[in-house]
Amino acid sequence: MGKLPPSLRSANFAVNTLIKTPSPSPSPSPPPTSKPHYYPKKSQSPKKKPTSITEPQLPSSILAFDSTSLSDAKTLFNSLISSTRNPSTDNKFYNAVLQSFSSNSTLQDSIFFLNHMIKVHPPFSPDRFTYHVLLVQSCKSVDLSLSPVHQVLNLMTTNGFPPNKVSTDIAVRTLCSSGHEEQAIELVKELSSKDSPPDTYTYNFIIRHLCKNRPLSTMNNFIKEMREGFDIKPDLVTYTIMIDNVCNSKNLREATRLLGVLSEEGYKPDCYVYNTIMKGYCMLSQGGEVLGVYKKMQEEGVKPDLVTYNTLIYGLSKSGRVKDAKKFLNVMMEEGHVPDAVTYTSLMNGMCREADPLGAVALLEKMEARGCAPNSCTYNTLLHGLCKGRLLDKGMKLYDVMKQNGTKLETGSYGTFLRALCRNGRVADAYEVFDYAIESKSLTDVAAYTTLESTLKWLKKAREQGLVI
């Protein structure tokens, strides 16, 4: 790959290659289409395909019900049993047959079909998973009433399979995924009163779903009702979910309150909780508060991790406290953490904001010298900073390296680069950058063209006003 051209170097410092030149090797060179790997690949073991918790996987030779007619389904099942010399005794097969039919039929027809299966083939004895197939269907059939769910739960109890924690989890997840959070809450309270309360996984699933889809008051009311009515209390994971939610909505006052409640309940906030709150303050560009959270972590004896330092450096850089961010870059290395591309790019962004793009390029030299490869965000941050700093020639050299490496342009850097080129009368170069953005699929055709068009309109207006030559 290419080196950073000498013209991009400052007179006060030397800059090494932006992209490492591979050392000579006797092994044959890779095909031209292959891209360099900056880090060795991890050995990959065969991955198991994930299976659904709520719905069993269908065997490859399952019956396909082309019709939703119950009579047709019965005829097809009868044909299967009569034409097979030794019908399967595996319940998984019959459960999958039932699931196949239930995916297109009504709940009532599915129950009739199950009864028919039992009658025609007595060796088949429904198990809990059989009724869970019906339970999933009943939850998907819910409108304003839980009567379909009650029908299946009563059927389970009648046949010796009263609802357990797994049944509760399946019902809750299906109801929530179908947009029926209120019915899920109602069912949980009902089952809790019948000695089948949700486990912590189900409880926290509801909390997470309510955070995303319902007002904060709905979640708080649910927590209060479960605590007072069934003595089911939030745990550390629950509070972490809640804190993450309010931080994402920039409600840091509520996050601080929850942190206090967390301590009152006897839980010690872990590193993830503190990192979440730091992230919230970063969103508000409150570098001082980010630093305050870091100091509180140390007071509480919680050891910061790489994410902590990355968040801290990002928050300080974003709020204009670049000197403090540089200090913590050294601190994290002293603590044994290796800065990554996120660390360096955050600091470079802060330096560019402080009108020091050359310092950001100098940091790139140190980054590569320490064995950390820049990524697309790193290059785009520097390109944006160089153009904003009126260092277009250096920006062009950096752009050439990006092209050589196949690095995509981001929307912000692309627009800034086009305007800088047009401001300096290099319209032909602007068109070339537009072509590269299209060829590299950096942006959609519409987005790339719209940005170019608006830039050219700006140039025309600026020329009329005598702002550019």
C-alpha positions as CSV (number, residue, x, y, z in Angstrom):
1,M,0.0,0.0,0.0
2,G,1.1,3.6,-0.5
3,K,3.0,5.8,1.9
4,L,1.9,9.2,3.0
5,P,3.4,11.6,0.5
6,P,6.2,13.9,1.7
7,S,4.0,17.0,1.0
8,L,1.6,15.9,3.8
9,R,4.4,16.0,6.3
10,S,4.9,19.0,8.5
11,A,8.2,20.7,8.7
12,N,8.1,20.2,12.5
13,F,7.5,16.4,12.5
14,A,7.9,13.3,10.4
15,V,5.0,11.2,9.4
16,N,5.3,7.5,8.7
17,T,3.2,5.6,6.2
18,L,-0.5,5.8,6.8
19,I,-0.8,2.2,5.7
20,K,1.9,-0.3,6.6
21,T,4.0,-1.6,3.7
22,P,4.1,-5.4,4.1
23,S,7.5,-6.9,4.6
24,P,9.0,-9.1,1.9
25,S,7.8,-12.7,2.1
26,P,8.8,-15.7,0.1
27,S,5.1,-16.8,-0.1
28,P,3.2,-15.9,-3.2
29,S,1.5,-12.5,-3.2
30,P,-2.3,-12.5,-2.6
31,P,-4.7,-11.9,-5.5
32,P,-5.2,-8.2,-6.4
33,T,-8.7,-8.2,-5.0
34,S,-7.8,-9.3,-1.5
35,K,-7.4,-6.6,1.2
36,P,-4.7,-6.6,3.8
37,H,-5.4,-7.8,7.3
38,Y,-4.0,-5.6,10.0
39,Y,-4.6,-8.1,12.7
40,P,-4.3,-11.9,12.6
41,K,-7.5,-13.8,12.1
42,K,-8.8,-15.8,14.9
43,S,-9.3,-19.5,14.3
44,Q,-12.9,-20.1,13.5
45,S,-14.7,-23.1,14.8
46,P,-17.9,-24.2,13.1
47,K,-20.8,-22.1,14.3
48,K,-24.0,-23.7,15.4
49,K,-27.1,-22.2,13.9
50,P,-29.2,-20.5,16.7
51,T,-32.5,-22.1,17.5
52,S,-35.6,-20.2,18.5
53,I,-36.6,-20.4,22.2
54,T,-40.3,-20.2,21.5
55,E,-40.7,-22.2,18.3
56,P,-39.2,-25.6,17.7
57,Q,-37.2,-26.2,14.5
58,L,-39.0,-28.1,11.8
59,P,-37.5,-31.4,10.5
60,S,-36.5,-31.3,6.9
61,S,-39.2,-33.8,5.9
62,I,-42.2,-32.1,7.5
63,L,-45.6,-32.0,6.1
64,A,-46.4,-28.8,4.1
65,F,-50.0,-27.6,4.5
66,D,-50.9,-25.8,1.3
67,S,-54.5,-25.3,2.6
68,T,-55.8,-23.8,5.8
69,S,-58.7,-26.2,5.7
70,L,-58.9,-28.4,8.8
71,S,-60.4,-31.3,6.8
72,D,-57.6,-31.2,4.3
73,A,-55.1,-31.2,7.1
74,K,-56.7,-34.3,8.7
75,T,-56.8,-36.1,5.4
76,L,-53.1,-35.3,4.8
77,F,-52.1,-36.5,8.3
78,N,-54.2,-39.7,7.9
79,S,-52.4,-40.4,4.6
80,L,-49.1,-40.0,6.3
81,I,-49.9,-42.4,9.1
82,S,-51.5,-45.0,6.8
83,S,-48.7,-44.9,4.2
84,T,-45.8,-45.2,6.6
85,R,-44.9,-48.7,7.8
86,N,-43.3,-47.5,11.0
87,P,-44.5,-44.0,11.9
88,S,-42.2,-41.9,13.8
89,T,-42.3,-42.1,17.6
90,D,-40.4,-38.8,18.1
91,N,-42.7,-36.1,19.6
92,K,-40.5,-33.5,17.9
93,F,-41.9,-34.6,14.5
94,Y,-45.5,-34.3,15.5
95,N,-44.9,-31.0,17.3
96,A,-43.4,-29.7,14.1
97,V,-46.5,-31.0,12.1
98,L,-48.7,-29.1,14.5
99,Q,-46.6,-26.0,14.3
100,S,-46.7,-26.1,10.5
101,F,-50.4,-26.2,10.5
102,S,-50.9,-23.6,13.2
103,S,-48.8,-21.1,11.3
104,N,-51.7,-20.6,8.9
105,S,-54.7,-21.8,10.7
106,T,-56.9,-20.4,13.5
107,L,-56.3,-21.4,17.1
108,Q,-59.5,-23.4,17.4
109,D,-58.6,-25.4,14.2
110,S,-55.2,-26.1,15.7
111,I,-56.7,-27.5,18.8
112,F,-59.1,-29.7,16.8
113,F,-56.2,-30.9,14.7
114,L,-54.2,-31.8,17.8
115,N,-57.1,-33.9,19.1
116,H,-57.3,-35.6,15.7
117,M,-53.6,-36.4,15.7
118,I,-54.0,-38.0,19.2
119,K,-57.0,-40.0,18.1
120,V,-55.6,-41.3,14.8
121,H,-52.2,-42.1,16.2
122,P,-52.5,-43.1,19.8
123,P,-48.7,-43.6,20.3
124,F,-48.4,-39.8,20.0
125,S,-48.7,-38.3,23.5
126,P,-48.5,-34.5,23.6
127,D,-45.8,-33.0,25.9
128,R,-45.3,-29.6,27.2
129,F,-43.6,-28.4,24.0
130,T,-46.8,-29.5,22.1
131,Y,-48.9,-27.1,24.1
132,H,-46.2,-24.4,23.8
133,V,-46.8,-24.5,20.0
134,L,-50.5,-23.6,20.8
135,L,-49.4,-21.1,23.4
136,V,-47.3,-19.2,20.8
137,Q,-50.2,-19.2,18.4
138,S,-52.7,-17.9,21.0
139,C,-50.4,-15.0,22.0
140,K,-50.1,-14.0,18.3
141,S,-54.0,-14.2,18.1
142,V,-54.5,-11.8,21.0
143,D,-56.4,-8.6,20.3
144,L,-57.6,-6.8,23.4
145,S,-58.4,-9.8,25.4
146,L,-56.3,-12.7,26.7
147,S,-59.0,-15.2,26.2
148,P,-57.1,-17.2,23.6
149,V,-54.1,-17.4,25.9
150,H,-56.4,-18.5,28.8
151,Q,-57.9,-21.2,26.7
152,V,-54.5,-22.7,26.0
153,L,-53.3,-22.4,29.6
154,N,-56.4,-24.1,30.8
155,L,-55.9,-26.8,28.2
156,M,-52.3,-27.3,29.5
157,T,-53.4,-27.5,33.1
158,T,-56.2,-30.0,32.3
159,N,-53.8,-32.3,30.5
160,G,-51.2,-32.3,33.3
161,F,-48.9,-29.5,32.2
162,P,-49.6,-26.4,34.3
163,P,-47.8,-23.3,33.2
164,N,-44.2,-23.0,34.5
165,K,-41.5,-20.3,34.1
166,V,-40.8,-21.5,30.5
167,S,-44.4,-21.1,29.6
168,T,-44.5,-17.6,31.1
169,D,-41.3,-16.6,29.2
170,I,-42.7,-17.9,25.9
171,A,-46.0,-16.1,26.3
172,V,-44.4,-12.8,27.4
173,R,-41.8,-12.8,24.6
174,T,-44.5,-13.6,22.0
175,L,-46.9,-11.0,23.3
176,C,-44.2,-8.3,23.4
177,S,-42.9,-9.1,20.0
178,S,-46.5,-8.8,18.7
179,G,-46.8,-5.3,20.2
180,H,-49.1,-6.4,23.1
181,E,-47.0,-5.1,26.1
182,E,-50.1,-4.3,28.2
183,Q,-51.4,-7.8,27.8
184,A,-48.0,-9.2,28.6
185,I,-48.0,-7.2,31.9
186,E,-51.5,-8.4,32.7
187,L,-50.6,-12.0,32.1
188,V,-47.4,-11.8,34.2
189,K,-49.4,-10.4,37.1
190,E,-52.0,-13.1,36.7
191,L,-49.5,-15.9,36.5
192,S,-47.5,-14.5,39.5
193,S,-50.7,-14.7,41.6
194,K,-51.0,-18.4,40.6
195,D,-47.4,-19.3,41.8
196,S,-45.9,-19.0,38.3
197,P,-43.9,-15.8,38.5
198,P,-41.5,-14.7,35.8
199,D,-37.8,-15.5,36.3
200,T,-35.2,-12.7,36.2
201,Y,-34.7,-13.2,32.4
202,T,-38.3,-12.8,31.6
203,Y,-38.7,-9.9,34.1
204,N,-35.8,-8.0,32.6
205,F,-37.0,-8.8,29.1
206,I,-40.2,-7.0,29.9
207,I,-38.3,-4.0,31.4
208,R,-36.1,-3.7,28.3
209,H,-39.1,-3.9,26.0
210,L,-41.1,-1.3,28.0
211,C,-38.0,1.0,27.9
212,K,-38.0,0.9,24.1
213,N,-41.7,1.0,23.4
214,R,-43.6,2.6,26.3
215,P,-43.3,5.8,28.4
216,L,-41.1,5.7,31.5
217,S,-44.1,5.9,33.7
218,T,-45.4,2.5,32.4
219,M,-42.1,0.8,33.3
220,N,-42.0,2.4,36.8
221,N,-45.6,1.4,37.5
222,F,-44.9,-2.2,36.4
223,I,-41.8,-2.3,38.7
224,K,-43.9,-0.9,41.6
225,E,-46.7,-3.4,41.1
226,M,-44.4,-6.4,40.9
227,R,-42.5,-5.3,44.0
228,E,-45.6,-4.5,46.2
229,G,-47.8,-7.3,44.9
230,F,-45.5,-10.2,44.5
231,D,-42.2,-9.2,46.2
232,I,-40.4,-9.3,42.8
233,K,-37.6,-6.7,42.9
234,P,-35.3,-5.3,40.3
235,D,-31.7,-6.6,40.2
236,L,-28.5,-5.1,39.0
237,V,-29.3,-6.0,35.4
238,T,-32.7,-4.3,35.7
239,Y,-31.2,-1.0,36.9
240,T,-28.5,-1.2,34.2
241,I,-31.2,-1.5,31.5
242,M,-33.1,1.5,33.1
243,I,-30.0,3.6,33.4
244,D,-29.0,2.9,29.8
245,N,-32.5,3.9,28.6
246,V,-32.6,7.2,30.4
247,C,-29.0,8.0,29.3
248,N,-30.0,7.4,25.7
249,S,-32.8,9.8,26.1
250,K,-30.4,12.3,27.7
251,N,-32.2,12.2,31.0
252,L,-29.1,12.3,33.2
253,R,-31.0,13.5,36.2
254,E,-33.0,10.3,36.3
255,A,-29.9,8.3,35.7
256,T,-28.3,9.9,38.7
257,R,-31.4,9.1,40.8
258,L,-31.4,5.5,39.7
259,L,-27.7,5.2,40.6
260,G,-28.6,6.3,44.1
261,V,-31.5,3.8,44.3
262,L,-29.1,1.1,43.1
263,S,-26.8,1.7,46.0
264,E,-29.8,1.9,48.5
265,E,-30.9,-1.5,47.3
266,G,-27.5,-2.9,48.2
267,Y,-26.1,-3.3,44.7
268,K,-22.7,-2.0,43.8
269,P,-22.6,-0.3,40.4
270,D,-20.2,-2.1,38.1
271,C,-18.0,-0.7,35.3
272,Y,-20.7,-1.1,32.7
273,V,-23.1,1.1,34.7
274,Y,-20.6,3.8,35.1
275,N,-19.6,3.6,31.4
276,T,-23.3,3.9,30.5
277,I,-23.7,7.1,32.5
278,M,-20.4,8.5,31.1
279,K,-21.8,7.9,27.6
280,G,-24.9,9.9,28.5
281,Y,-22.8,12.9,29.5
282,C,-20.8,12.5,26.3
283,M,-24.0,12.9,24.4
284,L,-24.5,16.3,26.1
285,S,-20.9,17.3,25.6
286,Q,-20.4,17.6,29.4
287,G,-16.8,16.7,29.7
288,G,-16.6,17.8,33.3
289,E,-19.4,15.5,34.3
290,V,-17.7,12.6,32.4
291,L,-14.6,13.2,34.4
292,G,-16.6,13.3,37.6
293,V,-18.1,9.9,36.9
294,Y,-14.5,8.6,36.3
295,K,-13.4,9.9,39.7
296,K,-16.4,8.4,41.4
297,M,-15.5,5.0,39.9
298,Q,-12.1,5.3,41.5
299,E,-13.6,6.3,44.8
300,E,-15.9,3.3,44.8
301,G,-13.0,1.0,43.9
302,V,-14.4,0.1,40.4
303,K,-11.5,-0.5,38.0
304,P,-11.9,1.3,34.6
305,D,-11.7,-0.8,31.5
306,L,-10.9,0.1,27.9
307,V,-14.4,1.3,27.2
308,T,-14.2,3.6,30.2
309,Y,-11.1,5.3,28.9
310,N,-12.4,5.4,25.3
311,T,-15.6,7.1,26.6
312,L,-13.6,9.4,28.8
313,I,-11.3,10.5,26.0
314,Y,-14.2,10.9,23.6
315,G,-16.2,13.0,26.1
316,L,-13.2,15.3,27.0
317,S,-12.2,15.7,23.3
318,K,-15.8,16.5,22.3
319,S,-16.2,19.2,25.0
320,G,-12.9,20.9,24.0
321,R,-10.7,19.5,26.8
322,V,-8.1,18.0,24.5
323,K,-5.2,18.5,27.0
324,D,-7.0,16.4,29.6
325,A,-7.9,13.8,26.9
326,K,-4.2,13.5,26.0
327,K,-3.3,13.0,29.6
328,F,-5.7,10.1,29.9
329,L,-4.3,8.5,26.8
330,N,-1.0,8.2,28.8
331,V,-2.9,7.1,31.9
332,M,-4.7,4.3,30.2
333,M,-1.4,2.9,28.7
334,E,0.1,3.1,32.2
335,E,-2.8,1.0,33.4
336,G,-2.1,-1.6,30.8
337,H,-4.8,-0.8,28.3
338,V,-3.8,-0.6,24.7
339,P,-5.4,2.3,22.8
340,D,-7.4,1.3,19.7
341,A,-8.6,3.1,16.6
342,V,-11.6,4.5,18.6
343,T,-9.3,6.0,21.2
344,Y,-7.0,7.7,18.7
345,T,-9.8,8.8,16.4
346,S,-11.7,10.5,19.3
347,L,-8.6,12.4,20.2
348,M,-7.9,13.3,16.6
349,N,-11.4,14.6,16.3
350,G,-10.9,16.8,19.3
351,M,-7.6,18.2,18.0
352,C,-9.3,19.0,14.6
353,R,-12.1,20.8,16.5
354,E,-9.3,22.8,18.2
355,A,-7.9,23.8,14.8
356,D,-4.9,21.5,15.2
357,P,-5.2,19.1,12.2
358,L,-1.4,18.9,11.8
359,G,-1.2,17.7,15.4
360,A,-3.9,15.1,14.6
361,V,-1.7,13.9,11.7
362,A,1.2,13.7,14.0
363,L,-0.9,11.6,16.4
364,L,-1.5,9.3,13.4
365,E,2.2,8.7,13.2
366,K,2.3,7.6,16.9
367,M,-0.8,5.5,16.4
368,E,0.8,3.5,13.6
369,A,4.2,3.3,15.4
370,R,2.4,1.6,18.2
371,G,0.9,-1.0,15.8
372,C,-2.7,0.3,15.7
373,A,-4.1,0.5,12.2
374,P,-6.3,3.5,11.3
375,N,-9.8,2.7,10.1
376,S,-12.3,4.5,7.8
377,C,-13.5,6.8,10.6
378,T,-9.8,7.8,11.3
379,Y,-9.2,8.8,7.7
380,N,-12.4,10.6,7.3
381,T,-11.9,12.5,10.6
382,L,-8.5,13.7,9.4
383,L,-9.7,14.6,5.9
384,H,-12.5,16.7,7.4
385,G,-10.1,18.4,9.8
386,L,-7.6,19.2,7.1
387,C,-10.2,20.7,4.8
388,K,-11.7,22.7,7.7
389,G,-8.2,23.9,8.5
390,R,-7.7,25.2,4.9
391,L,-4.9,22.6,4.3
392,L,-6.4,21.3,1.0
393,D,-3.1,20.1,-0.5
394,K,-2.5,17.8,2.5
395,G,-6.1,16.8,2.3
396,M,-5.7,15.8,-1.4
397,K,-2.7,13.7,-0.5
398,L,-4.6,12.0,2.2
399,Y,-7.5,11.4,-0.2
400,D,-5.1,9.7,-2.6
401,V,-4.0,7.3,0.1
402,M,-7.7,6.6,1.0
403,K,-8.4,5.8,-2.7
404,Q,-5.3,3.5,-2.8
405,N,-6.6,1.7,0.3
406,G,-10.2,1.6,-1.0
407,T,-11.4,3.6,2.0
408,K,-15.0,4.9,1.7
409,L,-15.9,8.5,2.2
410,E,-18.3,9.4,4.9
411,T,-21.1,11.9,4.3
412,G,-19.6,14.7,6.4
413,S,-16.1,14.5,5.0
414,Y,-17.3,14.1,1.5
415,G,-19.4,17.3,1.7
416,T,-16.6,19.3,3.4
417,F,-14.0,18.0,0.8
418,L,-16.2,19.0,-2.1
419,R,-16.8,22.5,-0.8
420,A,-13.0,23.0,-0.1
421,L,-12.2,22.0,-3.6
422,C,-14.8,24.3,-5.2
423,R,-13.7,27.1,-2.9
424,N,-10.2,26.8,-4.4
425,G,-11.4,26.6,-8.0
426,R,-10.7,22.9,-8.3
427,V,-14.1,21.9,-9.7
428,A,-12.6,19.1,-11.9
429,D,-11.2,17.5,-8.8
430,A,-14.6,17.8,-7.1
431,Y,-16.2,15.9,-10.0
432,E,-13.5,13.2,-9.6
433,V,-14.2,12.9,-5.9
434,F,-17.9,12.5,-6.8
435,D,-17.0,9.7,-9.3
436,Y,-15.0,7.9,-6.6
437,A,-17.9,8.2,-4.0
438,I,-20.2,6.5,-6.5
439,E,-17.7,3.8,-7.6
440,S,-16.7,3.0,-4.0
441,K,-20.4,3.0,-2.9
442,S,-19.5,5.4,-0.2
443,L,-22.8,7.1,-0.6
444,T,-26.0,6.4,-2.5
445,D,-26.1,7.9,-6.0
446,V,-28.8,10.3,-4.9
447,A,-26.9,11.5,-1.8
448,A,-23.6,11.9,-3.7
449,Y,-25.3,13.9,-6.5
450,T,-27.4,16.0,-4.2
451,T,-24.3,17.1,-2.2
452,L,-22.4,17.9,-5.4
453,E,-25.3,19.9,-6.8
454,S,-25.8,21.9,-3.6
455,T,-22.0,22.6,-3.5
456,L,-22.0,23.9,-7.1
457,K,-25.0,26.1,-6.4
458,W,-23.1,27.5,-3.4
459,L,-20.1,28.1,-5.6
460,K,-22.1,30.0,-8.1
461,K,-23.7,32.2,-5.5
462,A,-20.3,32.8,-3.8
463,R,-18.8,33.9,-7.1
464,E,-21.6,36.3,-7.7
465,Q,-21.0,37.8,-4.3
466,G,-17.2,38.0,-4.9
467,L,-16.4,35.6,-2.1
468,V,-14.4,33.2,-4.3
469,I,-12.6,33.6,-7.5
